[in-house]
């Protein structure tokens, strides 16, 4: 398989991943994300490894963000996330995807980015067998290759820790392993603690830990809440209370919907204060729309309108699609 075909398949997966999301309102956020993805993918398959390492250093040391505040470093490593959807592709596809990373590691053995890009492909390969749905829906014949592939990832990360753990993404990848292998909470927390001591401001560590601690993966609400408290303490100097909203947001709209609509978790007063800290630094339509959606769920109709006023009522379609009744009802309600 030629690199050109790999790029074509990647482009198709990227379009599917963002289908229905990009509109005028979030064009800025979308365009930045797409720019990073396209640039990293092109340079990767062209084998321009010096350029990749330079880009990686810029993203990591300068902590560059998208308009919504997302770390560009997480986008750098996320270029192959969609490959986990390539369930029908054979071994040739995956070997072609890994080949540049292998050459990169050979050419630059001290490159954390090279090792972690390879790890990200290993992760995508493993999860193509498992998927993200409940365990009962996974075909029985897929469990053994999933477990083997995840163990291969764990071994690779462990063997390359000396080089790769100088980058926060190493901890994200290892927390993914912890979730996949159902580690004890104490062992998972050790990875969280080590990672956040070294890189307290890197959102990806908290997001992956929150997923591991979520009830759908055998965790609990209290574990998520403790992690949120830890994250807010660690990032208060740079983000205020912004990480409170970001962590719950990372868990997905369905989990937030279940909590806010029942008045359980996250706590809306805490969430609202956190939202204020996020949008004070990143007043982007992407953020306004997401947070207006949460405000509607919480029944804070005036705040939802205030947020949409700030967004000039330009809607992010992926947020409101499928929730039209909520949208209409929310903005028809009187202020509370």
Beta strands, then each sheet from edge to edge (+ up, - down):
end
